[in-house]
Amino acid sequence: MMDNPLRLVRWAVHVTACGLLLFAVVSVLREGRAAEALGGALLGLLYAAGPAVEERPPLARVWLGLVTAGWLVLAAAAPPFVWVVLPLLFAYPHVLPLWAAMFGVTVLTSATVAAAAWHAGGLSLPVLLGPGGAAVVVTLLALACRALRAEPRVRP
């Protein structure tokens, strides 16, 4: 019964990831930054491999590390890639044990604030609260999905 809502949330996350990546790639292309656009396209291909490895924890962790590294490079290179962190924040509680996921989300959120502040020329309240608030909402949603997946299935 919970399979359909969870499937819908998963698709929503993937569509969000594609939309954010597409926006970032188009933005950097408009600025004539072909290398960053190519990096964004490669990150999208790497992200798309996630569903193929999500049921194999060791591969899923390697995938998450590679996607995170790619995101870090792109977020440092161009401001539009900073917000691509949102689907990564969702992936951490899905792939990692809870303690590691919360540590990873904290590090990712800190990196997001740092990248946004660097691109904005300094730290401001919106630069701090935007990524922080987004991380809280996405993490709570991911933890709710995690709890629903763990819930025993009762079939009438």
C-alpha positions in Angstrom: 0.0 0.0 0.0 2.9 2.4 0.8 4.8 1.4 -2.3 2.9 3.8 -4.6 3.5 6.9 -2.4 7.2 6.0 -2.0 7.5 5.4 -5.7 5.9 8.8 -6.3 8.3 10.6 -3.9 11.3 8.8 -5.5 10.2 10.0 -9.0 9.6 13.5 -7.6 13.2 13.5 -6.4 14.6 12.3 -9.7 12.5 14.8 -11.7 13.8 17.6 -9.3 17.4 16.4 -9.8 16.9 16.5 -13.6 15.3 19.9 -13.5 18.0 21.4 -11.3 20.8 20.0 -13.4 19.1 21.1 -16.6 18.7 24.6 -15.3 22.3 24.7 -14.1 23.6 23.4 -17.5 21.6 25.8 -19.5 22.7 28.7 -17.2 26.4 28.0 -17.6 26.0 27.4 -21.3 24.4 30.9 -21.7 27.6 32.2 -20.0 29.8 30.4 -22.5 31.1 27.9 -19.9 31.2 24.7 -21.9 33.4 22.8 -19.4 31.0 23.4 -16.6 28.1 22.4 -18.8 29.8 19.2 -19.8 30.5 18.5 -16.2 26.8 19.0 -15.4 25.9 16.6 -18.2 28.3 14.0 -16.8 27.0 14.5 -13.3 23.5 13.9 -14.7 24.6 10.6 -16.3 26.3 9.5 -13.1 23.2 10.5 -11.0 21.0 8.4 -13.4 23.0 5.3 -12.5 21.7 5.5 -8.9 18.6 3.4 -9.3 20.7 0.6 -10.8 22.9 0.4 -7.8 20.6 1.4 -4.9 19.9 -2.2 -3.9 23.6 -3.0 -3.6 24.9 -1.1 -0.6 28.7 -1.1 -1.4 28.0 0.1 -4.9 25.4 2.6 -3.8 28.0 4.1 -1.4 30.6 4.4 -4.1 28.0 6.0 -6.4 27.0 8.5 -3.6 30.6 9.4 -3.1 31.2 9.9 -6.8 28.0 12.0 -7.2 29.0 14.1 -4.1 32.5 14.7 -5.4 31.1 15.7 -8.8 28.6 18.1 -7.2 31.3 19.6 -5.0 33.5 20.4 -8.0 30.6 21.9 -9.9 29.2 23.8 -7.0 32.6 25.5 -6.5 32.8 26.2 -10.2 29.4 27.8 -10.9 26.6 29.1 -8.7 23.7 27.4 -10.5 25.1 24.0 -9.4 24.9 24.8 -5.7 21.2 23.9 -5.5 21.8 20.5 -7.2 22.5 19.4 -3.6 18.8 18.9 -2.9 18.5 15.4 -4.4 21.8 14.5 -2.7 20.5 15.4 0.6 17.6 13.0 0.0 20.0 10.2 -1.2 22.1 10.2 2.0 19.4 8.8 4.3 18.4 6.4 1.6 21.9 4.9 1.0 23.7 5.3 4.3 23.1 4.2 7.9 21.3 6.9 9.9 24.4 8.1 11.8 26.5 8.4 8.6 23.6 10.0 6.7 23.1 12.7 9.3 26.9 13.4 9.4 26.9 13.5 5.5 23.9 15.9 5.4 25.6 18.2 7.9 28.8 18.2 5.8 26.8 18.7 2.6 24.8 21.6 4.1 27.9 23.3 5.3 29.5 22.9 1.9 26.4 24.3 0.3 26.4 27.4 2.6 30.2 27.8 1.9 29.8 27.6 -1.9 26.7 29.9 -1.9 28.5 32.4 0.3 31.7 32.3 -1.9 29.7 32.9 -5.0 27.7 35.7 -3.4 30.8 37.4 -2.1 30.0 36.8 1.6 27.8 35.2 4.2 24.4 36.6 4.6 21.2 35.5 6.4 19.5 34.2 3.2 22.7 32.3 2.2 22.7 30.7 5.6 19.0 30.0 6.0 18.3 28.9 2.4 20.5 25.8 2.4 19.9 25.1 6.1 16.1 25.2 5.7 16.2 23.1 2.6 18.4 20.6 4.3 16.0 20.3 7.2 12.9 19.8 5.0 14.6 17.4 2.6 16.1 15.4 5.4 12.7 15.1 7.3 11.1 13.9 4.0 13.8 11.4 3.5 13.6 10.1 7.0 9.8 9.8 6.7 10.3 7.7 3.5 12.9 5.6 5.3 10.4 4.9 8.1 7.6 4.0 5.7 10.0 1.6 3.9 10.8 -0.1 7.2 7.2 -0.4 8.2 5.9 -4.0 8.0 3.5 -4.5 5.1 0.1 -5.7 6.1 -1.9 -7.2 3.3 -5.6 -7.6 3.9 
